[in-house]
């Protein structure tokens, strides 16, 4: 399996902060990398696909970058509704894997 | 708008069997693979496996192969996840998701879970 490692596992931030979450793959996956947001008690929601493509309806403050083994999700100006857990996912292998998640909490 | 609607919460005893469902709306159900994802209490997302409703081709995560069975009934736009003998460690929320194929470069597309069910909570306790 391709191991996906996210960092940090949690962070505290304030409204308006620029926030970056990192995801590292155990082998090169090109840009076969997606990001999801999950709020408590809800199903995950697709934010970014192919490392940097914004899913329809997702605010432009979300962006993604990276290729190969290192990827980042950036929220340019954190909003109250962005406090949630974020997961990366690789779809390079037929055996899909998720990162462990990054929980963004209010400072 | 395409939706995936999952069956309701289940409370079972160890050793019992269970089959939960995921019903899709719209006539495009058979065009997309349906995946299952486990989320244990307070934990992250784990990919379990996927099925093509059109021909019932199934692929399992090595971690779940032999532990669960994924199936589909395309005549009623429904995918299933089942257990023959539940364990307490199967307690979790189970999500189904549509595996969309999203183009991002000319001639290149990527799989991503673009539509999710609401989740089914399965509790296994004696």
Interface residues (C-beta under 8 A of the other chain):
Chain A: X1 X31 X32 X34 X36 X38 X43 X44 X45 X46 X49 X50 X53 X55 X87 X89 X91 X94 X95 X96 X97 X98 X99 X100 X101
Chain B: X35 X37 X44 X45 X46 X47 X50 X59 X61 X62 X95 X97 X102 X104 X105 X110 X111 X112 X113 X114 X116 X117 X118 X119
